[in-house]
Amino acid sequence: MRRHALLALPLMLGLLAGPALGVGLPSEMLPDPAQEQRARSIGHELRCMVCQNQSIEESEADLARDLRRIVRERVAAGDSDSQVVSYLHDRYGDFVLLRPPFTFATAALWGAPFIALGGGLLAILLLRRRRIDPVAAAPLSAEEQARLAALEDGAAR
């Protein structure tokens, strides 16, 4: 029984250490806790370009690891938060930012849902108007009335 408990001990310790490995290797972290905290907060503003919906701090992709390393190098070199973000923004463009700025280029992306909604509402209104205002049928001519009466007489027999 003791032997099974001793064999299970490494497994239990491995399960407990699993979440800690997701944070990053200690060798990747900055020695100064304040700088490490700054680097993490900057990393939460930057998008992993592989995962696309995660920050580089949350992603385990190789590119995210490289970007985390760059952020930590820039923080250790004494760059301010905005300088680090600007450095990566200049290199990778708006896509690297989790909250891209509202510019003329992104206006279509931001406005497309509203344009589609407005177009759909306009189409519905035009279709309803067409149903509400039916075109009045022209009255039958004397010749058409005579043909209709003849058809009705033939159907009644």
Backbone bond lengths (Angstrom), bond angles and torsions (degrees), N, CA, C in turn:
res aa  C-N    CA-C-N  psi(-1)  N-CA   C-N-CA  omega(-1)  CA-C   N-CA-C  phi
1 M - - - 1.451 - - 1.528 110.80 -
2 R 1.329 115.24 -43.07 1.465 119.00 179.38 1.527 110.67 -64.54
3 R 1.322 114.63 -32.89 1.459 119.14 -179.28 1.534 110.59 -64.43
4 H 1.341 117.62 -40.81 1.458 121.32 178.19 1.525 111.36 -65.78
5 A 1.312 115.68 -36.19 1.461 119.61 178.88 1.524 110.29 -66.90
6 L 1.333 117.39 -38.73 1.456 121.08 179.04 1.535 111.01 -68.25
7 L 1.335 117.09 -34.22 1.458 120.21 178.11 1.528 111.37 -72.06
8 A 1.307 116.86 -31.25 1.468 120.80 -178.46 1.525 111.69 -78.43
9 L 1.318 118.33 -20.36 1.465 121.89 -177.24 1.532 112.57 -59.01
10 P 1.348 120.29 -48.20 1.473 118.52 178.83 1.530 112.49 -63.28
11 L 1.332 116.47 -35.30 1.460 119.84 177.82 1.524 110.80 -63.83
12 M 1.313 117.08 -44.41 1.470 121.25 179.50 1.531 110.73 -63.33
13 L 1.318 116.72 -42.59 1.464 119.60 179.34 1.528 110.70 -66.17
14 G 1.331 117.82 -36.54 1.464 121.33 177.50 1.516 111.70 -64.82
15 L 1.325 117.11 -39.22 1.459 120.39 178.39 1.521 111.48 -66.78
16 L 1.316 116.84 -36.92 1.463 120.33 178.89 1.523 111.85 -71.38
17 A 1.332 117.02 -30.96 1.467 120.32 -178.35 1.519 112.25 -83.41
18 G 1.321 118.50 -13.44 1.461 122.03 -177.52 1.511 113.92 -54.17
19 P 1.336 119.36 -52.62 1.468 119.15 -179.90 1.522 113.26 -62.50
20 A 1.308 118.65 -30.35 1.460 120.93 -179.65 1.525 111.08 -69.30
21 L 1.342 117.55 -30.24 1.463 119.91 179.79 1.517 111.37 -70.22
22 G 1.341 118.40 -25.68 1.456 121.72 179.64 1.518 112.60 -69.17
23 V 1.313 118.36 -22.94 1.461 122.85 -177.56 1.520 110.44 -69.90
24 G 1.292 118.02 -34.70 1.458 122.03 -177.80 1.514 109.35 134.91
25 L 1.290 115.68 158.87 1.455 120.09 -179.92 1.527 109.18 -73.66
26 P 1.314 116.18 143.43 1.466 118.15 177.77 1.525 112.81 -59.46
27 S 1.322 116.97 -27.44 1.466 119.31 178.99 1.525 111.76 -69.30
28 E 1.344 117.25 -21.17 1.463 120.66 178.78 1.520 112.29 -83.97
29 M 1.302 117.87 -17.59 1.469 121.56 -175.44 1.532 110.66 -82.67
30 L 1.308 114.81 152.37 1.459 120.66 178.21 1.525 109.53 -78.15
31 P 1.323 118.32 145.65 1.468 120.42 -178.88 1.538 112.66 -68.53
32 D 1.307 117.33 -29.71 1.466 121.31 179.72 1.536 108.69 -85.23
33 P 1.346 118.85 118.46 1.468 120.87 -177.96 1.534 113.49 -60.82
34 A 1.327 118.02 -32.98 1.468 120.70 179.56 1.530 110.19 -67.88
35 Q 1.336 116.40 -42.68 1.456 119.64 177.56 1.523 111.20 -66.70
36 E 1.321 117.15 -38.26 1.465 120.60 178.26 1.530 110.43 -63.35
37 Q 1.330 116.07 -40.60 1.467 119.45 178.23 1.530 110.78 -64.56
38 R 1.333 117.01 -41.39 1.472 120.64 176.36 1.522 110.97 -61.43
39 A 1.324 116.78 -43.88 1.461 121.29 -179.46 1.534 110.32 -62.88
40 R 1.327 116.86 -40.12 1.471 120.05 178.35 1.528 111.32 -66.40
41 S 1.320 117.49 -41.62 1.465 119.24 179.98 1.533 110.65 -66.38
42 I 1.326 117.80 -36.97 1.472 120.86 175.39 1.530 109.30 -65.87
43 G 1.327 116.61 -41.98 1.460 121.37 -179.08 1.519 112.79 -62.60
44 H 1.322 117.34 -29.44 1.465 120.79 178.23 1.532 112.01 -73.47
45 E 1.327 118.29 -13.39 1.465 122.39 177.40 1.520 112.50 -93.33
46 L 1.331 117.33 -9.38 1.460 121.79 -174.83 1.521 110.77 -107.58
47 R 1.329 115.68 138.37 1.469 122.41 -176.69 1.526 110.37 -88.11
48 C 1.325 114.57 139.13 1.463 120.23 169.48 1.517 106.51 -76.47
49 M 1.306 117.60 122.05 1.457 121.01 -175.05 1.523 112.27 -79.12
50 V 1.326 117.50 -7.47 1.462 121.19 174.51 1.524 108.86 -89.66
51 C 1.321 116.29 -49.48 1.471 121.15 -178.10 1.522 111.44 -80.07
52 Q 1.300 118.48 -30.68 1.455 128.18 174.87 1.524 115.09 68.72
53 N 1.300 119.51 -19.64 1.458 118.59 179.79 1.516 111.01 -124.98
54 Q 1.301 116.76 16.74 1.453 122.12 178.12 1.517 109.06 -126.83
55 S 1.321 114.52 153.34 1.457 117.79 173.45 1.524 108.29 -77.73
56 I 1.312 116.03 166.54 1.461 118.72 -179.77 1.527 110.99 -68.62
57 E 1.320 117.36 -21.42 1.467 120.62 177.62 1.526 111.25 -75.18
58 E 1.325 118.05 -27.03 1.461 121.79 -178.12 1.520 112.55 -91.64
59 S 1.316 117.44 -20.37 1.461 122.01 -173.20 1.520 111.13 -86.71
60 E 1.333 114.60 150.19 1.461 120.60 176.16 1.526 111.46 -108.77
61 A 1.329 117.77 9.95 1.462 121.47 -179.51 1.532 110.21 -69.27
62 D 1.320 115.47 153.99 1.468 120.51 -179.51 1.529 111.27 -62.03
63 L 1.332 116.94 -39.74 1.464 120.05 179.23 1.525 110.50 -63.64
64 A 1.318 117.44 -40.07 1.467 120.60 178.18 1.524 110.14 -63.36
65 R 1.320 116.59 -39.31 1.467 120.06 177.87 1.528 109.96 -62.80
66 D 1.334 116.97 -41.45 1.466 120.40 178.15 1.528 111.21 -64.56
67 L 1.327 116.63 -41.49 1.467 119.72 178.36 1.530 111.14 -65.82
68 R 1.333 117.36 -39.26 1.478 119.47 175.91 1.525 110.56 -60.80
69 R 1.334 115.90 -39.98 1.470 119.68 178.80 1.526 110.76 -63.83
70 I 1.340 117.06 -42.06 1.468 120.78 178.89 1.523 110.37 -63.34
71 V 1.340 116.46 -43.93 1.470 120.19 179.59 1.523 109.71 -59.64
72 R 1.323 116.79 -45.48 1.470 119.85 -178.54 1.533 111.70 -66.93
73 E 1.324 117.17 -35.83 1.465 119.80 176.66 1.525 110.69 -64.13
74 R 1.325 116.90 -42.89 1.466 120.80 -178.66 1.530 110.53 -68.34
75 V 1.343 117.21 -38.99 1.470 119.94 178.31 1.525 109.66 -65.99
76 A 1.323 116.50 -43.17 1.469 120.19 179.17 1.524 111.14 -64.49
77 A 1.343 117.40 -29.51 1.471 120.83 179.40 1.521 111.76 -76.80
78 G 1.343 117.62 -9.04 1.455 120.47 176.09 1.518 114.73 101.67
79 D 1.338 117.99 7.91 1.464 119.94 177.76 1.522 110.43 -68.55
80 S 1.321 116.06 148.31 1.469 120.40 175.47 1.526 108.68 -76.88
81 D 1.326 116.54 169.80 1.466 121.17 -179.47 1.531 110.37 -59.07
82 S 1.326 116.40 -45.34 1.469 119.33 -178.24 1.531 111.28 -67.13
83 Q 1.322 118.12 -33.02 1.462 120.67 177.98 1.532 111.09 -67.12
84 V 1.335 116.63 -38.80 1.467 120.64 179.25 1.528 109.53 -66.20
85 V 1.343 116.23 -45.96 1.462 120.02 179.72 1.530 110.08 -64.49
86 S 1.327 117.60 -41.39 1.470 121.19 178.34 1.524 111.44 -62.50
87 Y 1.327 116.43 -39.68 1.464 120.69 179.04 1.531 110.08 -59.48
88 L 1.315 116.90 -48.08 1.462 120.13 -179.49 1.531 111.53 -72.52
89 H 1.321 117.36 -33.73 1.464 121.37 178.17 1.521 110.44 -65.47
90 D 1.332 116.87 -42.00 1.464 120.77 177.75 1.525 111.16 -63.42
91 R 1.300 115.89 -33.77 1.456 120.95 -177.00 1.530 112.76 -80.34
92 Y 1.350 117.30 -39.20 1.469 120.90 -172.39 1.529 114.07 -116.15
93 G 1.304 119.06 -8.69 1.460 121.35 178.30 1.523 112.86 84.65
94 D 1.346 115.16 -171.03 1.465 121.43 -177.27 1.519 112.96 -62.66
95 F 1.330 116.90 -24.71 1.457 120.11 -174.66 1.522 112.61 -64.10
96 V 1.324 118.11 -24.54 1.456 120.47 -178.11 1.541 111.76 -76.46
97 L 1.328 117.18 -15.35 1.456 120.94 -179.27 1.526 109.99 -88.48
98 L 1.334 116.74 131.37 1.460 119.97 176.51 1.523 111.23 -68.36
99 R 1.328 117.36 -29.70 1.471 122.15 176.10 1.523 107.87 -119.90
100 P 1.346 117.65 84.64 1.464 118.90 -177.48 1.521 110.98 -67.76
101 P 1.332 117.02 153.19 1.466 120.09 -179.37 1.527 111.13 -70.68
102 F 1.314 116.09 153.86 1.460 121.68 176.29 1.527 107.66 -82.75
103 T 1.327 116.35 107.54 1.461 122.15 179.90 1.526 108.34 -127.10
104 F 1.308 115.56 176.42 1.459 120.18 178.26 1.530 110.75 -60.46
105 A 1.335 116.19 -36.64 1.470 120.31 -179.43 1.522 111.75 -67.19
106 T 1.324 117.62 -33.92 1.465 120.21 -178.79 1.526 112.41 -93.85
107 A 1.335 117.65 -4.41 1.468 120.27 -178.34 1.523 111.52 -61.69
108 A 1.324 116.92 -37.77 1.473 119.84 179.09 1.520 110.50 -64.00
109 L 1.318 116.79 -39.35 1.467 119.72 178.71 1.522 111.43 -66.17
110 W 1.323 115.96 -42.28 1.466 119.83 -179.64 1.526 110.83 -71.75
111 G 1.330 117.66 -35.01 1.456 120.76 -175.01 1.519 115.38 -90.44
112 A 1.325 118.40 -14.73 1.463 121.42 -176.52 1.534 113.25 -56.02
113 P 1.318 120.84 -43.56 1.469 118.83 179.21 1.528 112.78 -62.54
114 F 1.316 116.75 -37.83 1.473 119.85 179.88 1.526 111.32 -70.60
115 I 1.325 116.20 -38.02 1.467 120.19 177.23 1.529 109.98 -64.78
116 A 1.329 117.29 -43.14 1.466 121.05 178.94 1.526 110.82 -64.12
117 L 1.320 116.75 -41.91 1.470 120.72 178.73 1.525 110.58 -63.73
118 G 1.318 117.25 -44.78 1.465 121.30 178.53 1.522 111.61 -63.26
119 G 1.327 117.37 -41.49 1.459 121.02 177.92 1.522 111.87 -63.84
120 G 1.324 116.54 -39.88 1.463 120.38 177.83 1.521 112.01 -65.40
121 L 1.337 116.62 -43.05 1.465 120.14 177.82 1.526 111.39 -63.95
122 L 1.324 116.78 -40.02 1.461 120.59 178.07 1.530 111.24 -63.12
123 A 1.329 116.58 -41.69 1.468 120.65 178.81 1.530 110.67 -63.84
124 I 1.327 116.95 -41.35 1.474 120.52 178.66 1.527 110.26 -63.66
125 L 1.323 117.38 -44.44 1.468 120.19 179.33 1.525 111.92 -62.45
126 L 1.321 117.38 -42.11 1.462 120.19 179.30 1.526 111.58 -65.41
127 L 1.320 117.43 -38.95 1.465 120.12 178.00 1.524 111.62 -67.36
128 R 1.317 117.16 -39.33 1.476 120.41 178.90 1.532 110.70 -67.85
129 R 1.311 116.50 -38.57 1.468 120.05 179.71 1.533 109.56 -63.67
130 R 1.306 115.79 -38.37 1.459 119.97 -179.59 1.536 110.13 -65.18
131 R 1.325 117.87 -35.99 1.461 121.53 179.04 1.527 111.82 -74.98
132 I 1.315 117.64 -33.67 1.463 121.59 -177.96 1.523 110.82 -72.63
133 D 1.315 118.51 -38.75 1.468 122.28 -177.87 1.528 110.17 -103.97
134 P 1.344 118.17 75.80 1.463 118.13 179.21 1.525 109.52 -72.40
135 V 1.291 114.70 150.36 1.458 120.23 178.83 1.537 107.35 -73.67
136 A 1.334 117.17 128.55 1.466 121.23 -179.49 1.524 109.48 -68.98
137 A 1.328 115.72 135.16 1.462 120.18 -179.85 1.527 109.56 -74.14
138 A 1.322 115.78 140.94 1.475 120.84 178.81 1.540 108.85 -71.26
139 P 1.336 118.02 143.36 1.471 119.59 179.02 1.529 110.71 -65.34
140 L 1.346 114.57 152.46 1.469 119.97 -179.24 1.524 110.34 -72.77
141 S 1.301 114.85 143.66 1.474 119.53 175.69 1.540 108.13 -76.46
142 A 1.311 116.61 169.02 1.469 121.48 -179.62 1.518 110.38 -61.82
143 E 1.302 117.48 -39.01 1.465 121.58 178.82 1.518 111.30 -64.04
144 E 1.374 116.91 -43.04 1.462 121.54 179.26 1.526 110.83 -66.58
145 Q 1.325 117.30 -37.17 1.472 120.59 178.70 1.528 110.47 -65.16
146 A 1.336 117.48 -37.82 1.458 120.84 179.21 1.526 110.73 -66.90
147 R 1.324 117.59 -41.76 1.475 121.01 177.88 1.515 110.97 -64.00
148 L 1.345 116.78 -41.15 1.466 121.12 178.71 1.519 110.66 -63.36
149 A 1.340 116.89 -42.03 1.479 120.36 178.96 1.516 110.11 -63.63
150 A 1.334 117.67 -38.26 1.463 121.01 179.80 1.526 111.07 -66.92
151 L 1.318 116.09 -39.10 1.464 120.34 178.03 1.528 110.80 -66.52
152 E 1.324 116.42 -41.13 1.457 119.66 179.39 1.510 111.24 -65.56
153 D 1.353 118.34 -38.69 1.461 121.75 178.54 1.513 110.61 -65.28
154 G 1.334 116.98 -39.79 1.465 121.09 -179.83 1.535 110.90 -68.37
155 A 1.302 117.85 -34.33 1.463 120.80 -179.60 1.502 111.45 -76.34
156 A 1.338 117.44 -27.18 1.449 120.98 -178.23 1.518 110.66 -75.33
157 R 1.296 121.20 -25.28 1.476 123.12 -177.69 1.454 112.45 -74.60
